[in-house]
Amino acid sequence: MKKFYLLCLLTLAPQAYAQSTNSNGFKLKAIGNIQRLAFASCNKHDKKQPLWQDLSRQSPDLFIWGGDNVYADGKGIAEILAAYKQQNAVEGYASFKAVTPIIGTWDDHDYGKNNGGNDYADKKLSQQYALDFLQEPLKSLRRKQEGIYTSYDFGEAGKKIKIILLDNRYFMNPKAGSILGEAQWKWLEQEINNSKASLHLVVSSISVLTPATIHTEEWAEYPAEKARLKRILKSGKKPYLYLTGDRHFSSIFTKEDELEFMSSGMTHNAPVAIRPYLRAIYPNTVFKHNYGLIDFEWEGSNPLLTLSVRTEQGQSLNQKRIKWISSRWTEI
């Protein structure tokens, strides 16, 4: 019996090792200094998805889902699970996922309720489905806590990047004027206070710097929360920028001394009728299927970033090269 058991182990070991080295967790741990990162949002799982081929050609060290990763709100919790299953079966995504480490957060359409917040009845089960889709380990703290917020550190000292994934849904309470909830706020303060990173990337599924706009959601609707977010990030005395989505177009813009890179619309874009209105508010808007790409260079521990919006035609639009000078990003 012992010989048979040993034979089984030897037979299964190569397969088990191959599975473990191909897991998302293994690929994440294998990341050294990040040289290229891609992120995207607003992806309808039942539409054509033309961007995966170009994403694969760009070979990012990491990909970030920024929310609305599938669209299954208002259809019941079983439909969310079905949507994730359908997305995982998309050929281009499956090929990309096989070689690229992936992290992410959610927004309302994959959370399960349009503009949904803390009152969504199925949020706990939806959280587990989202984490399954993101290939989160079963023993992860994200499986046990309320909300899917988390952070990752990548790179060596002096070139370390901290990626902060906010959860703008699980605790959102418009009546109380709250987005993150106190548990997440305390966690965020600790992340910034204890950070050893030289750069902070803050992923928010809704826009942080845009003004309040009709029929949309943004941090501007929660002015006290927005001020608190800025205060905490500034207290870290490290370069930071926001990576956002939600709007079905892309733009790179600054407000006062902060910068936001919005990438939205992997499979669909804002209606043509409202584009003149949006162009008047947002500079350099891109109304094409797109994703965001960031290339990283360093001068000592000071980051130099190249931001660009990539389209399905392989174009790089709105390319900006920025450097942190005097506590703000400056285009160079």
Secondary structure as UniProt FT lines:
FT   HELIX           2..21
FT   HELIX           24..29
FT   STRAND          36..40
FT   TURN            45..46
FT   TURN            50..51
FT   HELIX           52..58
FT   STRAND          62..65
FT   TURN            73..74
FT   HELIX           77..88
FT   HELIX           91..99
FT   STRAND          102..104
FT   HELIX           108..111
FT   TURN            114..115
FT   TURN            118..119
FT   TURN            121..122
FT   HELIX           123..133
FT   TURN            134..135
FT   TURN            138..139
FT   HELIX           141..143
FT   STRAND          150..154
FT   TURN            157..158
FT   STRAND          161..165
FT   TURN            170..171
FT   HELIX           174..176
FT   HELIX           182..193
FT   STRAND          199..203
FT   TURN            214..215
FT   HELIX           219..221
FT   HELIX           223..235
FT   TURN            236..237
FT   STRAND          240..244
FT   STRAND          250..255
FT   TURN            256..257
FT   STRAND          258..262
FT   HELIX           272..274
FT   HELIX           275..281
FT   TURN            283..284
FT   STRAND          290..299
FT   TURN            300..301
FT   STRAND          302..311
FT   TURN            312..313
FT   STRAND          316..325
FT   TURN            326..327
FT   STRAND          328..331
//
